[in-house]
Amino acid sequence: MTESIDNIQRYLIENPDAMPSQIATMLNVTEWQVVSMLPQEQVTLLPLLEKDSLLASLPEWGPMTTIIAVSGSVFEFKGPFPKGKYAHGYYNLITKGDGLHGHLKLDNVSAIALISKPFRGNESHSINFFGDQGEMIFKVYLGRDRQRVLLADQVVRFKALKARVSSTA
């Protein structure tokens, strides 16, 4: 484990632009192990007790990009994060047939990380949901306009959330 920590720290220093998922694959570690080693200015952990209020607020943020990566395949959905409600042990994403929908087993979420890390030289912010084995369950990136510029109101919301969480930690 110590060797993994040293390898992650060294890789982060030598490759500051690498994304956590890439590093995890390169070093054969979990994405959570990488995220937990990011510099403090790049990652803030959201208390799990706040996951319901976070998920309830996301539909108000506007269009975002939700990413699910499974076995090397990456699924992306661009659009508003849907409203949801609890039923039958799941947080059910509610849509009228269009857009992202599904069923989230939130009991399996062990950590939520608010990550601010440049991607391909551009400002980037995401909300990352991790499972108890360190795996990424899904992540939600802030939306961008047609010129690929982050949506300013979302950046304000994200930074306010990070600041609030950091001040209570």
C-alpha positions in Angstrom: 0.0 0.0 0.0 2.8 2.4 0.9 4.4 1.7 -2.5 1.1 2.5 -4.2 0.8 5.8 -2.3 4.4 6.7 -3.3 3.7 5.8 -6.9 0.5 7.9 -7.0 2.2 10.9 -5.4 5.2 10.7 -7.8 2.9 10.3 -10.8 0.8 13.3 -9.8 3.9 15.4 -9.5 5.4 14.3 -12.8 2.1 14.4 -14.7 0.0 17.2 -13.3 -2.4 17.3 -16.3 -3.3 13.6 -16.0 -6.8 12.8 -15.0 -7.5 10.5 -12.0 -9.0 7.8 -14.1 -5.9 7.7 -16.4 -3.6 7.5 -13.4 -5.6 4.8 -11.8 -5.4 2.7 -14.9 -1.7 3.3 -15.4 -0.8 2.4 -11.8 -3.4 -0.3 -11.3 -5.0 1.4 -8.3 -8.6 2.6 -7.7 -9.7 6.0 -8.9 -10.5 6.8 -5.3 -6.9 6.1 -4.2 -5.8 8.7 -6.8 -8.5 11.3 -5.9 -7.6 11.0 -2.2 -4.0 12.0 -3.1 -4.9 15.1 -5.1 -3.7 18.4 -3.7 -6.1 20.0 -1.3 -7.0 22.8 -3.6 -8.2 20.3 -6.2 -10.5 18.1 -4.1 -13.1 18.6 -1.4 -15.0 15.8 0.2 -18.8 16.3 0.5 -20.1 14.7 3.7 -22.3 11.8 2.8 -25.2 13.2 4.9 -25.4 15.9 2.2 -25.9 13.6 -0.8 -29.7 14.0 -0.7 -29.6 17.8 -0.8 -26.9 17.7 -3.5 -29.0 15.4 -5.7 -32.1 17.5 -5.1 -30.3 20.7 -6.2 -28.5 19.3 -9.3 -31.6 19.6 -11.6 -31.6 23.3 -10.9 -28.0 23.7 -12.2 -28.9 23.3 -15.8 -27.2 21.2 -18.5 -24.3 19.1 -17.3 -22.4 16.0 -18.5 -22.9 12.8 -16.5 -20.3 10.1 -17.1 -20.4 6.4 -16.3 -17.4 4.3 -17.2 -17.6 0.5 -17.1 -15.0 -2.0 -18.3 -13.3 0.5 -20.5 -16.5 1.9 -22.1 -17.5 5.5 -21.3 -21.1 6.6 -21.4 -21.8 10.4 -21.5 -25.1 12.1 -21.1 -25.3 15.9 -21.7 -28.4 17.6 -20.3 -29.9 18.5 -16.9 -29.4 16.0 -14.1 -32.9 14.6 -13.4 -35.0 15.0 -10.3 -35.3 11.9 -8.2 -37.0 10.2 -5.3 -36.4 7.2 -3.1 -38.4 4.0 -3.6 -37.6 0.3 -3.2 -34.1 0.9 -2.0 -33.0 3.2 -4.9 -32.9 6.9 -5.7 -35.0 6.8 -8.9 -34.2 9.4 -11.5 -37.4 10.7 -12.9 -37.8 11.8 -16.5 -40.7 11.9 -18.9 -39.1 9.4 -21.2 -36.3 11.6 -22.5 -32.9 12.2 -21.0 -30.9 10.4 -18.3 -32.9 8.1 -16.2 -32.2 5.1 -14.0 -31.9 3.9 -10.4 -29.1 4.9 -8.1 -28.2 2.6 -5.2 -27.0 5.4 -2.9 -26.3 3.1 0.0 -23.3 1.9 -2.0 -21.8 5.4 -2.2 -18.9 5.7 0.2 -17.5 9.1 -0.8 -18.4 12.1 -2.9 -15.6 14.3 -4.1 -15.8 17.8 -5.5 -12.9 17.9 -7.9 -11.5 21.0 -9.6 -8.7 19.9 -12.0 -7.9 21.3 -15.4 -8.7 19.0 -18.3 -6.7 19.4 -21.5 -5.7 22.8 -20.3 -9.2 24.0 -19.6 -10.9 24.7 -16.2 -13.0 21.7 -15.2 -15.1 20.9 -12.2 -16.9 17.6 -11.4 -18.9 15.9 -8.7 -17.6 12.3 -8.3 -19.5 9.4 -6.6 -17.4 6.5 -5.3 -18.2 3.0 -4.2 -16.9 1.2 -1.2 -14.2 -0.6 -3.3 -12.8 2.7 -4.5 -14.5 2.5 -7.9 -16.1 5.4 -9.6 -19.9 4.9 -9.7 -20.6 8.1 -11.8 -19.4 11.7 -12.1 -21.2 14.8 -13.1 -19.2 17.6 -14.9 -20.3 21.2 -15.0 -21.8 22.1 -18.4 -20.2 24.1 -21.2 -21.5 26.5 -23.8 -21.0 26.1 -27.6 -17.5 27.7 -27.3 -16.6 25.0 -24.6 -16.6 27.6 -21.8 -17.9 26.5 -18.5 -21.4 27.8 -17.6 -20.7 30.7 -15.2 -23.7 30.2 -12.9 -22.7 26.5 -12.4 -19.1 27.5 -11.6 -20.5 29.9 -8.9 -22.7 27.2 -7.4 -19.8 24.6 -7.5 -17.3 27.0 -5.8 -19.9 28.0 -3.2 -20.6 24.4 -2.4 -16.8 23.7 -2.1 -16.3 26.8 0.1 -19.2 25.9 2.4 -18.1 22.3 2.8 -14.5 23.4 3.4 -15.5 25.9 6.1 -17.4 23.3 8.0 -14.8 20.6 7.8 
